[in-house]
Each structure stands twice: as C-alpha cells, then as structure tokens.
Amino acid sequence: MKKGLFPTNKFINLTTPFYYYDTVLLKATLESLKQETSKHNIEAHYAVKANANDRILNIIAKEGFGADCVSGNEIKAALNAGFPASKIVFAGVGKDDWEINYALENNIFCFNCESIPEIEIINELAHKQQKIASIALRINPNVKADTHHYITTGVAENKFGINLSDLEKVIDVVKKQANIKLIGLHFHIGSQILEMNNFKSLCTRINEIQQWMLDQKIVIKNINVGGGLGINYQQPNENPIPNFKDYINVITQHLTLQPHQQLHIEPGRSIVAQCGSLIAKVLYIKEGTHTKFAILNAGMTELIRPALYQAYHLIENITSEEEMEKYDIVGPICESSDVFAKGMEINRAKRGDLVALRSAGAYGEVMASRYNLRPYPTVYLTEDFQ
Ligand code: LLP
C-alpha cells in the first residue's frame, strides 16, 4: 500500500471527515490533458459540476481551460475563479429565467439548448437585454454508453437533448428567432465511459448529422462532444492520470470536422476524480453475524456515490500496516444504503484509524448533503500542509 501518497502524520490531529485534494496530481493531470488537446487544437471546458471547490476551480482556470456550467451559481463560481466568460458554456435541461439573464449579462460563449420552449425563452430574454444569444443544439444522438444506467444520457429514453427526429423542426424554430444565433452542436452520451468504441459510435453519428446539415446548407461553427471519459476506480495508485491520449485519438480519428470547425470537449471526472480522497476515522469495529463492520464517521452525506450508484471506491487504512482483513465498511447515517463497501480488504482496523476513500475528487464534495444535520465536510489541499 502506498501510504506515501498522503501527509498522514499531518492528518492525525485534524477533525474528520474531510476531503483532501492532491493538487500536485491535479496539475499533472491538467498538463497531460493540455498536451493532447493542444496537439489537435481542441477547446476543453471543465465540467464544473464534478468539483466546484473554489480553489480547485482556480487551479483549472489558471491552466487556460474553459468551463461547462449547469446553473447560474456554477457560472458565478466559474467567473469568480477566473474562467473567461468567452469560454463558458451553459447546459441543462431546465435553465431558470434568472440563470439565463445572468448568463446573458455576462456574455458567456454559448447556451447548450435542449428544447424549443427553452430556445424561445432565451430569445425573449436576449431581446429584452438587446443581445444576441449564441446557442448550440444539444442533440440526443441515441448512442449507448457502457456505464451505469443512472449516468447514461444519450439514449432516446433520457430527458436530455433534442431527438434526432425533431431536429428539422427545431432548426426551423431557431431560424425564426431574431435574437438567437446557432453556432454549434452539442452531444454527451454519459459518464464513466471506458469503452472507447462508445466515443467512436458517437463520432459516427455526428458525421451522419453533419452530412444532413451540409445537405441543408446549414453552417455550424462548433462541435462539442461533451464529457464522459472514465477513470480507474479499482487501481487509483497505478492509474492516477486517465488515458487522455487514447480518448482524444479516437475522437480525432473518427470525427470528420468541416473546414474551420472548432472541436470542444467537456471533461469533468477525468480531471478531478483521482486527486481527491475522503479521509474518515474508524469509530467502531462491530462484530456482525456474518461479517465485521468498520463503522466510519463519514457516510453517504459526504460521499453518496456508493449508495446512489453502487459505485466502487477503493478504501485504504492509512494508519495501519497490520494484516489485511475483510470488513463491511459503513457510515453512521440512519439508512441501510449507507454502505461504502462490502467485504473490502483493508489493513486490520481499530478505533481511531484513518481511512482514505479514494478517487473521490469528482462528484464527492459537490454531492454532499446535510442529511441528519451533519455539517459539510471540510477541505484541505496539498499546499495547506506545506
Ligand atoms: N457534459 C455534460 C453535458 C454532462 O452532463 C456531464 C456530466 C459532463 C459534461 C461531465 O461528464 P464527466 O466527464 O464528468 O463524465 N454524479 C454522477 C455523474 C453525473 C454526470 C452528469 N453529467 C457520478 O457520480 O458518477
């Protein structure tokens, strides 16, 4: 076990649970992504929903990335962190009027639109502000992603996007809106995708749509293929940085861009997941009938992914080097689903040990709740211990 990853001796006196972000790893990850995107002149918009911590956002903004936001407050957080408005895209199936107005006031790059009524409202609000809103149509490409059904988004049954069969109708509506300019097509097929063929299928579908657009003589400046690249939850130590190279290669090899088209991506998880861990304390070891429970002072309120998606997070006892033992590792919340892992092997645990729930930098802190009136977890970055 690589205990060297954590400044464990500095953790000992801190109040738990807390999130720890390894910003050295974050910066190396950003560097790796930048290397691949710059080779192909791709604009990456970090999906703020994955981790909206202000200091994390700041680090990502400094590297020159854009932001993909899904609420007015995410736009606010992105602007505060230093993302330029000209690189902010605003997605979401239910944008409220104040959020649209706020985005218009700040002259964001593009609204990713999902329905006719939404486009009409954006047009109306843009007219009131005497502005032209740039929009992309989020198209539901009906491409399957091999991931958990709660986080697939691009098949016909999902609420997301405009169905292909409605595209012509939507474009007719767009043409009639004086304060709307169509600048792009947007896609997103799901999250935690490790099967590169899924992205290939998406590209093939986009090529077909582009051909149809060409036949209609509709010029589209931007193609946004969304996010979704997965990470290795099983082996975070061996795979700290996702394989951006294969991901970008599959897209650039299979997507046929028209001359002067700009390609955009919206990675979230792949940038921040591996740099984050939830650090918790073992409260009790309880002997069950069939199993031993390690009861932590963190639960689904701090990290909901295992309870919500049956997601796997590797757990390490970072203060013990004793023999490995199997535990059901659970939280203190009054819900039977408040279980992090069943039969997970960790170094023999006792009251007071610290455990790290790994790969928790994405959709961890942001999804924390105050259920049972628990406080939000505190946060430390590498630089807090230097
Ligand atoms: N773009 C759009 C339009 C999205 O809906 C999402 C994520 C992303 C980009 C970023 O996707 P990523 O690169 O992070 O896969 N809470 C779930 C994940 C929900 C993802 C929602 N959309 C989880 O914990 O697994």
Residues whose N, C-alpha, C, O or C-beta is under 5 A from the ligand:
A	BS01	LLP	A47 A50 A91 I151 H188 G190 S191 Q192 G226 G227 G228 L229 E266 P267 G268 R269 S270 R305 Y363
